[in-house]
Amino acid sequence: LGSLTKGLDTYSYKHSLGVCAGICPFNFPAMIPLWMMPMAIATGNTFVLKPSEKVPGATIILASLLQKAGLPDGVLNVVHGSKKTVDFICDSKEIRAISFVGSNEAGAYIHERGTRNMKRVQSNMGAKNHAVVMPDANEEVVVNAIVGAAFGAAGQRCMALSTVIFVGEAIKMLPEIVRRSKALIIGFGMNEKVDIGPLISKEAKLRVEKLIRAGEEFGAEVLLDGRNLAVENFENGNFVGPTILSNVVKGNPAYEKEIFGPVLCCSTAKTLNDAIEFVNSNPFGNGTAIFTRSGASARKFQNEVEVGQVGINVAIPVPLPMFSFTGNKGSFIGNAHFYGKQGVSFYTQT
């Protein structure tokens, strides 16, 4: 503002922080670094990027492409490793801000250690994303959306649709979801005919199977079982096929924990109010969706559900880059979200 009084102007500027860092998960080794480093670099910072030790190659390809495009040496720096490297990033006096995507355990640890060392930290963490299906929903839309959102990427994504709540007579759509899911092809991920590839590791496979078993023991009915799968030429692969559990209630381990595998939990509710209460009682808040032809139901759900990203007949409501990724509750720790205007604020100081 100019001329606030005689001889007095006031200006406010955004400046870069200096050195920022990103710690990435295995599941989207190209996309998630691109949530971080372009915004950080465009706002004038240099960037230290640590990819998952399970999939380091994509980050090296990105760095090579940026180098060929003319990015000066030292602007992007790639470091490899596991916990010791994470601790170095959290403790380094030169690093001013940390972006993290991954599990709740790691995210809470990085946020606590980083903020203790006076850094800004944004932590995108776990999720349990719900879809609410109303009786008036278009069945073909529902089936296509849920099958793709639940089992795409073998369920290894924080926006996977892992729970469906059928309201009233909408439960009649479940058999078709089972039938369509059973037809999915499991195999080598680079094969164009394959719908679902393997899990990231043997440990991940064992964990998913353990949670399926725990869900069944708690009283869920296994409508489609993806365990004990034999894939030709990959008999020792880390494959779990689409798995659908019905009659899942709160307290069931398969519902309470983020499975991070191709497992869909199915529950029922008598009314939309009951379904909203079910969603809101969950500690996570990444994404949710409602399937309905009713504008009134859609608006009620949008206004009353306590989740950061809401889809209306859209199964995975991930925002475009001009908006911010706004997971909340137990899915996020920090005061500024990824990309969009909040991303600019995170990587700058005023």
N, C-alpha and C positions, 0 to 999 in steps of 0.2 A: 504494500500500500504506500502510495506516495503522498507526501505533504500532510502527514497526520497532524502535524503542528509546524510552526515555523522552523525550517531547517531540519525536519525529522522525517525520514522514510523508514519503512520496515519491510524487510524481505525475508522469505523462507525458501531455502534450497534443499534439494535432496542430493546427498553425496554417497559415493560408494563406501562400503565398510573396509575393504582392503582384501583380505584373504578369506574365502569361504570354502566350505567342504560339503561333500555329499557322500552318504553311505547307502548303498543300494542292495536290494534283494536279488534273488536268482530269477524270479519268474518273468520279468520283462526287462531283460538286460540292455535293451536299446532305448525303449520308451521312457523308463523312469529316470535315467541320467538326463534325458532331454526335458524332463520336468524342471531340472535343477540348473545345469550349467549354462544353457543359453540365456536364461534370465539373469543369472549371477554375472556372467560376462558382459551382457548388454548394459547392465547398470554400473559397469566400470570396475568389477572385481576380478581378481584371479581366483582360480578354483582348483581344489584338491578333490579328486574323485576316487572313491574306493568301491570297486565292483564286488559282487559276491565272489568269494573264492571258488564257488562251484561253477561259475560261468564268466570267466574274465575276458573271453575273446571278443564279445560284442563291444565292450568299452574300448579296447585297443583299436578296433576297426573305426569307431567313431572318432577317436583321437587322431588316427592316421588321416581320415578324411578332412578333419578340421585343419590339420597341418598342411595338407595339400591345397586347401582353400586359402591359405595365407595367414592363419592364426599365428601370432608371434610365439616363439618358444617361451615357456614359463607361464603363459596365461592359463593353460590347462595342464594339470599334473596328475598322473594316474599312479596310485599306490595300491599294492596288493597285500593280502594277508587276512587274518581273522581278528581275534580279540585284541592282540597286542597293537595292531594297526588302528583299531577303533579307539583304544585307550590313548594312543599317540595323538589322534585327531582331537579327542575330547580335552586333552591336557595341553596341547600346543598353545603357547601364548600368542603366536602369530595369527591363528585362525579365530575369526570373530563370530562366525555363524555356521551352524551345522544343519543340513537337511537329511532326514532319515526316512526310509520306508522299509517296513519289515514287521517282525513279530512284536507283541506287547511286551514281552520280557526284555528284548533287546532295546526297544524304543524307550521304555521307562528308564532303563539303565543309562542309555546315552543322554536322555534329557536331564537326568539327575546329575550325572558327572559333568556334562557340558555346561549346564547352568551354574553349577558349583564353581566352575572356572570362568564365570562371567561371560559366557557365550549365549547368543541367541540360538535356540533349538526349535525346529519344527519336526514333530514325530508323527508320521502317518503309520498307524498300527493295524491291529487285527479287526475282524468284522464278523458279523452274523447277519447277513442281509435277508430280509423277508419280502416275499410277494404276497399280497392279499388279492384273492380271486373272488369277485362277486358273482352271484348267479346269473347276472345279465351280461357277463363278459362274452366276447366273441371267442368260441372255443378254439378255432384254428389259430388265432392270434396268440392265445394263452399257451397252447401246446408248443408252438414254434418258439415262442420267446423263452419259456421256462426250460425247455430241453437245451437250447443253446446257452442260456445264461448259467444253468446249473453245471453243465458238463464240459463246456468249452474250456480249453487250456487245462483239461483234466481237473477242473475245480481249483487250480492253483493260482488264485487271484483274489485280492482283497475285496473286489466287487462281485465275486461269484454269488449267484442267487442260491443260497443253501437251504432256505426254509420257505415253504409255501403254506399259507393259511387259507383254507377253502371255507368260504362263508356259506352256510346253509346248503342249498342244492348244488352249489358249484363243485362239490365233491364228485359229481358224476363225470367230471373231466379227467379225473385221476387215471382211470384205466387206459385212456388214449395216450396220456403222458408216459405211462409205463410201456405201452406198445411201441411208441416212437423211440423211446430211449433204448429199448432192447435191440432196435435195428441199427444203432450206431456201430461203426466199425472201429475197433481198437487195434493199434499196431504202431509201426515205425512212423514217427511224426512227419518225416519228409516225403512220405508216400501220399500223393494227392488224393487217393481214395479213402484215406484214414481220417476218421472224425476225432478220435481221442488218442493221444500219445501216452507215454509213460509218465510216472511221477519222477521227481528229481533224483531220488536216491532209494536205496533199500530201506533205510531208516524211515523215510517218509511213507513208504508202502506199508511197513509193519505198523506204524502209528495209525494210519487210516483204517487198516483192518482191525486193529485193536478197538478203535472207537465204534466201528460198525458192530463188533461183537458186544461191546458194552451197551450200545443202544438197544440191541436185540434182547439182552439179558434184563434190561430195565423195563421191557414190555412192548417195545416197538415191533411191528410186523415187517419183515423183509419182503417187499413186493418184487424187488429186482436185486439180485445179489451179484456184485462184480468181483467177489473174491475168488481165489483159486482159478485164475484165468490163465489159460495156456495160449500164447500167441506164437504162431508158427515162425520158426527161425529165431525167435527171441524168447525161448522157454524160461530163461533166467532173468528176463527183464522185469522192471519195476512197474508192472501194469496192474491197475485196478479198474474194472469196468464200471459203467454207470450203476449206481446203487440207490434204490429208493426205499426209504423207511416210512411207514404210515403209523398212525396212532401215536405220534411223538408228542410228549407233554413236557412242560417245564420240569427241570430237574434231571431229565434224561441226559447222560453224558454226551450223546451224539448231538444234542441240541445246545448244551451249555458251552461246549468248546468249539473253537474254530477248527474244522477238520482239515481244510486245505487239500481236499481231494474230491473226486467225483461222487459225492454223496448228497442226496436231496432228502431233507426231513419234511414230512407232511403232517400238518395239524389241521384242526377244524375249529370254527367259531360259529356261534349262533347268529351273531349280528356284526355289523361293521364296528360298532363301539367295542365289542369284545375283541375283535381283531386288532384294533388300534391299541387297546390296553395290552394285548399280548406283545406287540412290537415294542411299545414304549417301556415295558418292564425289562427288556433285554439291555444289558450294560453297554452294548456296542451301538454305534450310530453312523455307520458309513453310508449305506444306501438302502433304499426301500422302493417298492413299486406297488401300485394298485392297478388291477385290470377290471374295467367296468365301462359301460356305455352311458352311465349316469353322470352328468355334470355335477349334480349335487353331492353324490358320493365322492367323486374325485376331489372336489373343493374341500369337503369336510376332512378327508384324509390328508390332503396337503396342509391344511391349517392346524390339524391336531396331532399329527404324528411327530415324534421327537427324534428325527433323524436328519442328518445334514444334507442329503441329496435324495430327492424324491422324483420318481418317474410315474407318469400317468400313461398307462399302456406302453411303457418303455421299461424293459427288464433291468437294464444296467445304465442308470442315469449319470454317466460320467460327463462332466462339463467340457465344453470346448475351451481352448486356451485363453480366450479373452475373459472367461470367468475363472473362479478359483475352485479347487477341489476341497469341498467343505464338509468332510466327515467330522462328526462330533462325538460327545460323550467318551466312552472308552476307546474309541477308534483314533483319537487325536490328542496330542499334548502340544501346547504351544500357543502363541498369541497371534500368529499370522500363517495362513494356509499357503499351499503350493500354487504357483503361477497366478495369472490374472493380476488385478490391482494389489491383492494381498502379497503376491510374490514380489512385486516391485518394492513394497514397503519392507518386506523381510530382508532384502539384500541391500537396503539403503538406510542412511540415517539423515535426519532433518536438522 
